[in-house]
């Protein structure tokens, strides 16, 4: 979830649709996940904020994306 980390550093909001649009292009030759699958993984590493925005969870997961 590169956009979550980048947007957090830039103080921007990460909307679900933006996250999906970032994930799908690299998967053009693979199996395309459903929005529900993406949402399931997203709920494991991030927390929902207002207006369908997301940010990395502050405990545990953030460390994975900053080192």
N, CA, C and O atoms as CSV, one atom per row, in Angstrom:
chain,resi,resn,atom,element,x,y,z
A,1,UNK,N,N,0.828,-1.183,0.000
A,1,UNK,CA,C,0.000,0.000,0.000
A,1,UNK,C,C,0.877,1.253,0.000
A,1,UNK,O,O,0.937,2.007,0.971
A,2,UNK,N,N,1.527,1.431,-1.093
A,2,UNK,CA,C,2.457,2.537,-1.227
A,2,UNK,C,C,1.757,3.882,-1.074
A,2,UNK,O,O,2.297,4.789,-0.441
A,3,UNK,N,N,0.575,4.021,-1.641
A,3,UNK,CA,C,-0.106,5.316,-1.575
A,3,UNK,C,C,-0.454,5.698,-0.141
A,3,UNK,O,O,-0.449,6.883,0.192
A,4,UNK,N,N,-0.755,4.730,0.710
A,4,UNK,CA,C,-1.065,5.050,2.107
A,4,UNK,C,C,0.130,5.684,2.793
A,4,UNK,O,O,-0.012,6.696,3.479
A,5,UNK,N,N,1.289,5.107,2.616
A,5,UNK,CA,C,2.492,5.628,3.240
A,5,UNK,C,C,2.868,6.988,2.654
A,5,UNK,O,O,3.162,7.928,3.391
A,6,UNK,N,N,2.857,7.084,1.343
A,6,UNK,CA,C,3.214,8.339,0.670
A,6,UNK,C,C,2.237,9.455,1.033
A,6,UNK,O,O,2.657,10.566,1.356
A,7,UNK,N,N,0.962,9.169,0.982
A,7,UNK,CA,C,-0.031,10.193,1.296
A,7,UNK,C,C,0.040,10.630,2.753
A,7,UNK,O,O,-0.207,11.794,3.067
A,8,UNK,N,N,0.376,9.703,3.641
A,8,UNK,CA,C,0.520,10.079,5.045
A,8,UNK,C,C,1.683,11.064,5.226
A,8,UNK,O,O,1.571,12.040,5.968
A,9,UNK,N,N,2.788,10.799,4.545
A,9,UNK,CA,C,3.932,11.715,4.620
A,9,UNK,C,C,3.608,13.082,4.030
A,9,UNK,O,O,4.109,14.099,4.511
A,10,UNK,N,N,2.771,13.115,2.990
A,10,UNK,CA,C,2.405,14.364,2.327
A,10,UNK,C,C,1.172,15.021,2.930
A,10,UNK,O,O,0.719,16.058,2.444
A,11,UNK,N,N,0.626,14.423,3.988
A,11,UNK,CA,C,-0.587,14.917,4.662
A,11,UNK,C,C,-1.783,14.965,3.705
A,11,UNK,O,O,-2.610,15.875,3.774
A,12,UNK,N,N,-1.861,13.973,2.812
A,12,UNK,CA,C,-2.991,13.845,1.900
A,12,UNK,C,C,-3.863,12.683,2.360
A,12,UNK,O,O,-3.421,11.823,3.121
A,13,UNK,N,N,-5.103,12.670,1.889
A,13,UNK,CA,C,-6.023,11.592,2.227
A,13,UNK,C,C,-5.943,10.493,1.176
A,13,UNK,O,O,-5.757,10.766,-0.010
A,14,UNK,N,N,-6.083,9.261,1.619
A,14,UNK,CA,C,-6.085,8.107,0.721
A,14,UNK,C,C,-7.511,7.570,0.622
A,14,UNK,O,O,-8.026,6.976,1.569
A,15,UNK,N,N,-8.136,7.781,-0.522
A,15,UNK,CA,C,-9.489,7.289,-0.755
A,15,UNK,C,C,-9.422,5.861,-1.289
A,15,UNK,O,O,-8.461,5.486,-1.962
A,16,UNK,N,N,-10.438,5.077,-0.988
A,16,UNK,CA,C,-10.458,3.678,-1.409
A,16,UNK,C,C,-10.282,3.548,-2.918
A,16,UNK,O,O,-9.505,2.707,-3.371
A,17,UNK,N,N,-10.966,4.339,-3.686
A,17,UNK,CA,C,-10.866,4.246,-5.144
A,17,UNK,C,C,-9.451,4.546,-5.632
A,17,UNK,O,O,-8.988,3.918,-6.585
A,18,UNK,N,N,-8.769,5.473,-5.013
A,18,UNK,CA,C,-7.386,5.774,-5.387
A,18,UNK,C,C,-6.472,4.597,-5.085
A,18,UNK,O,O,-5.559,4.299,-5.854
A,19,UNK,N,N,-6.721,3.930,-3.965
A,19,UNK,CA,C,-5.924,2.765,-3.592
A,19,UNK,C,C,-6.143,1.643,-4.604
A,19,UNK,O,O,-5.186,1.011,-5.050
A,20,UNK,N,N,-7.393,1.398,-4.963
A,20,UNK,CA,C,-7.706,0.358,-5.944
A,20,UNK,C,C,-7.044,0.681,-7.284
A,20,UNK,O,O,-6.476,-0.209,-7.917
A,21,UNK,N,N,-7.106,1.914,-7.715
A,21,UNK,CA,C,-6.500,2.302,-8.996
A,21,UNK,C,C,-4.984,2.156,-8.976
A,21,UNK,O,O,-4.369,1.990,-10.030
A,22,UNK,N,N,-4.381,2.215,-7.819
A,22,UNK,CA,C,-2.936,2.018,-7.726
A,22,UNK,C,C,-2.578,0.536,-7.749
A,22,UNK,O,O,-1.515,0.164,-8.247
A,23,UNK,N,N,-3.437,-0.299,-7.224
A,23,UNK,CA,C,-3.166,-1.735,-7.137
A,23,UNK,C,C,-3.387,-2.442,-8.468
A,23,UNK,O,O,-2.592,-3.305,-8.837
A,24,UNK,N,N,-4.423,-2.107,-9.181
A,24,UNK,CA,C,-4.810,-2.872,-10.368
A,24,UNK,C,C,-3.842,-2.811,-11.549
A,24,UNK,O,O,-3.584,-3.865,-12.131
A,25,UNK,N,N,-3.292,-1.682,-11.948
A,25,UNK,CA,C,-2.416,-1.690,-13.128
A,25,UNK,C,C,-1.234,-2.656,-13.060
A,25,UNK,O,O,-0.952,-3.309,-14.065
A,26,UNK,N,N,-0.532,-2.787,-11.945
A,26,UNK,CA,C,0.571,-3.764,-11.924
A,26,UNK,C,C,0.105,-5.217,-12.045
A,26,UNK,O,O,0.919,-6.099,-12.315
A,27,UNK,N,N,-1.172,-5.476,-11.852
A,27,UNK,CA,C,-1.695,-6.839,-11.900
A,27,UNK,C,C,-2.299,-7.196,-13.244
A,27,UNK,O,O,-3.081,-8.144,-13.321
A,28,UNK,N,N,-1.970,-6.475,-14.307
A,28,UNK,CA,C,-2.630,-6.667,-15.594
A,28,UNK,C,C,-2.475,-8.085,-16.148
A,28,UNK,O,O,-3.349,-8.533,-16.891
A,29,UNK,N,N,-1.413,-8.802,-15.822
A,29,UNK,CA,C,-1.238,-10.162,-16.318
A,29,UNK,C,C,-1.590,-11.215,-15.273
A,29,UNK,O,O,-1.430,-12.411,-15.514
A,30,UNK,N,N,-2.064,-10.778,-14.126
A,30,UNK,CA,C,-2.415,-11.706,-13.061
A,30,UNK,C,C,-3.905,-11.741,-12.832
A,30,UNK,O,O,-4.688,-11.224,-13.629
A,31,UNK,N,N,-4.282,-12.354,-11.738
A,31,UNK,CA,C,-5.686,-12.426,-11.361
A,31,UNK,C,C,-6.077,-11.106,-10.725
A,31,UNK,O,O,-5.418,-10.651,-9.789
A,32,UNK,N,N,-7.121,-10.494,-11.208
A,32,UNK,CA,C,-7.587,-9.217,-10.681
A,32,UNK,C,C,-8.418,-9.460,-9.426
A,32,UNK,O,O,-9.436,-10.149,-9.479
A,33,UNK,N,N,-7.988,-8.896,-8.296
A,33,UNK,CA,C,-8.765,-9.080,-7.066
A,33,UNK,C,C,-10.054,-8.260,-7.098
A,33,UNK,O,O,-10.134,-7.227,-7.763
A,34,UNK,N,N,-11.039,-8.731,-6.383
A,34,UNK,CA,C,-12.284,-7.975,-6.274
A,34,UNK,C,C,-12.089,-6.829,-5.293
A,34,UNK,O,O,-11.144,-6.832,-4.504
A,35,UNK,N,N,-12.975,-5.862,-5.344
A,35,UNK,CA,C,-12.908,-4.766,-4.376
A,35,UNK,C,C,-13.031,-5.292,-2.958
A,35,UNK,O,O,-12.429,-4.739,-2.039
A,36,UNK,N,N,-13.807,-6.357,-2.768
A,36,UNK,CA,C,-13.974,-6.936,-1.430
A,36,UNK,C,C,-12.668,-7.538,-0.929
A,36,UNK,O,O,-12.351,-7.423,0.254
A,37,UNK,N,N,-11.909,-8.175,-1.810
A,37,UNK,CA,C,-10.610,-8.731,-1.421
A,37,UNK,C,C,-9.649,-7.618,-1.028
A,37,UNK,O,O,-8.953,-7.718,-0.018
A,38,UNK,N,N,-9.615,-6.570,-1.821
A,38,UNK,CA,C,-8.754,-5.421,-1.520
A,38,UNK,C,C,-9.167,-4.804,-0.194
A,38,UNK,O,O,-8.315,-4.461,0.625
A,39,UNK,N,N,-10.457,-4.664,0.019
A,39,UNK,CA,C,-10.961,-4.093,1.263
A,39,UNK,C,C,-10.571,-4.955,2.458
A,39,UNK,O,O,-10.222,-4.425,3.513
A,40,UNK,N,N,-10.627,-6.257,2.307
A,40,UNK,CA,C,-10.262,-7.169,3.389
A,40,UNK,C,C,-8.800,-6.994,3.797
A,40,UNK,O,O,-8.493,-6.929,4.987
A,41,UNK,N,N,-7.906,-6.919,2.826
A,41,UNK,CA,C,-6.489,-6.712,3.118
A,41,UNK,C,C,-6.277,-5.319,3.701
A,41,UNK,O,O,-5.508,-5.144,4.647
A,42,UNK,N,N,-6.950,-4.348,3.140
A,42,UNK,CA,C,-6.830,-2.976,3.617
A,42,UNK,C,C,-7.237,-2.865,5.084
A,42,UNK,O,O,-6.596,-2.145,5.849
A,43,UNK,N,N,-8.292,-3.567,5.484
A,43,UNK,CA,C,-8.740,-3.527,6.878
A,43,UNK,C,C,-7.717,-4.142,7.826
A,43,UNK,O,O,-7.694,-3.806,9.010
A,44,UNK,N,N,-6.862,-5.048,7.316
A,44,UNK,CA,C,-5.816,-5.644,8.148
A,44,UNK,C,C,-4.681,-4.667,8.434
A,44,UNK,O,O,-4.099,-4.697,9.518
A,45,UNK,N,N,-4.361,-3.804,7.476
A,45,UNK,CA,C,-3.191,-2.949,7.638
A,45,UNK,C,C,-3.517,-1.475,7.856
A,45,UNK,O,O,-2.637,-0.686,8.197
A,46,UNK,N,N,-4.776,-1.106,7.660
A,46,UNK,CA,C,-5.142,0.309,7.756
A,46,UNK,C,C,-6.441,0.468,8.527
A,46,UNK,O,O,-7.144,-0.500,8.819
A,47,UNK,N,N,-6.733,1.712,8.843
A,47,UNK,CA,C,-7.984,2.028,9.535
A,47,UNK,C,C,-8.738,3.083,8.737
A,47,UNK,O,O,-8.153,3.993,8.149
A,48,UNK,N,N,-10.046,2.928,8.740
A,48,UNK,CA,C,-10.902,3.856,7.993
A,48,UNK,C,C,-11.028,5.160,8.769
A,48,UNK,O,O,-11.209,5.168,9.987
A,49,UNK,N,N,-10.927,6.253,8.036
A,49,UNK,CA,C,-11.163,7.571,8.622
A,49,UNK,C,C,-12.431,8.116,7.990
A,49,UNK,O,O,-13.269,7.338,7.536
A,50,UNK,N,N,-12.590,9.397,7.950
A,50,UNK,CA,C,-13.825,9.981,7.412
A,50,UNK,C,C,-13.904,9.877,5.890
A,50,UNK,O,O,-12.879,9.817,5.212
A,51,UNK,N,N,-15.116,9.858,5.366
A,51,UNK,CA,C,-15.399,9.930,3.921
A,51,UNK,C,C,-14.671,8.874,3.091
A,51,UNK,O,O,-14.113,9.192,2.041
A,52,UNK,N,N,-14.671,7.622,3.553
A,52,UNK,CA,C,-14.051,6.513,2.827
A,52,UNK,C,C,-12.558,6.731,2.594
A,52,UNK,O,O,-12.015,6.316,1.570
A,53,UNK,N,N,-11.912,7.372,3.533
A,53,UNK,CA,C,-10.466,7.558,3.488
A,53,UNK,C,C,-9.806,6.538,4.409
A,53,UNK,O,O,-10.445,6.020,5.324
A,54,UNK,N,N,-8.544,6.252,4.173
A,54,UNK,CA,C,-7.811,5.257,4.941
A,54,UNK,C,C,-6.447,5.788,5.338
A,54,UNK,O,O,-5.868,6.630,4.651
A,55,UNK,N,N,-5.933,5.278,6.473
A,55,UNK,CA,C,-4.552,5.564,6.877
A,55,UNK,C,C,-3.993,4.307,7.507
A,55,UNK,O,O,-4.741,3.485,8.037
A,56,UNK,N,N,-2.676,4.155,7.451
A,56,UNK,CA,C,-2.047,2.987,8.039
A,56,UNK,C,C,-2.342,2.930,9.520
A,56,UNK,O,O,-2.414,3.963,10.187
A,57,UNK,N,N,-2.514,1.715,10.041
A,57,UNK,CA,C,-2.690,1.562,11.477
A,57,UNK,C,C,-1.442,2.075,12.172
A,57,UNK,O,O,-0.329,1.901,11.675
A,58,UNK,N,N,-1.624,2.691,13.293
A,58,UNK,CA,C,-0.520,3.329,13.992
A,58,UNK,C,C,0.328,2.354,14.811
A,58,UNK,O,O,1.450,2.684,15.195
A,59,UNK,N,N,-0.196,1.165,15.080
A,59,UNK,CA,C,0.543,0.202,15.887
A,59,UNK,C,C,0.919,-0.994,15.021
A,59,UNK,O,O,0.051,-1.607,14.399
A,60,UNK,N,N,2.173,-1.322,14.976
A,60,UNK,CA,C,2.635,-2.526,14.309
A,60,UNK,C,C,2.827,-2.402,12.813
A,60,UNK,O,O,3.961,-2.481,12.339
A,61,UNK,N,N,1.774,-2.212,12.061
A,61,UNK,CA,C,1.858,-2.230,10.603
A,61,UNK,C,C,2.674,-1.080,10.035
A,61,UNK,O,O,3.382,-1.258,9.043
A,62,UNK,N,N,2.590,0.086,10.641
A,62,UNK,CA,C,3.303,1.239,10.096
A,62,UNK,C,C,4.792,0.955,9.999
A,62,UNK,O,O,5.454,1.400,9.061
A,63,UNK,N,N,5.314,0.222,10.953
A,63,UNK,CA,C,6.725,-0.101,10.954
A,63,UNK,C,C,7.133,-0.898,9.707
A,63,UNK,O,O,8.250,-0.743,9.213
A,64,UNK,N,N,6.237,-1.744,9.201
A,64,UNK,CA,C,6.530,-2.523,8.018
A,64,UNK,C,C,6.776,-1.665,6.790
A,64,UNK,O,O,7.566,-2.031,5.920
A,65,UNK,N,N,6.108,-0.538,6.718
A,65,UNK,CA,C,6.182,0.288,5.514
A,65,UNK,C,C,7.171,1.440,5.622
A,65,UNK,O,O,7.357,2.175,4.652
A,66,UNK,N,N,7.803,1.617,6.760
A,66,UNK,CA,C,8.709,2.744,6.909
A,66,UNK,C,C,10.168,2.327,6.995
A,66,UNK,O,O,11.049,3.185,6.929
A,67,UNK,N,N,10.449,1.055,7.138
A,67,UNK,CA,C,11.852,0.614,7.242
A,67,UNK,C,C,12.406,0.228,5.903
A,67,UNK,O,O,13.569,-0.166,5.806
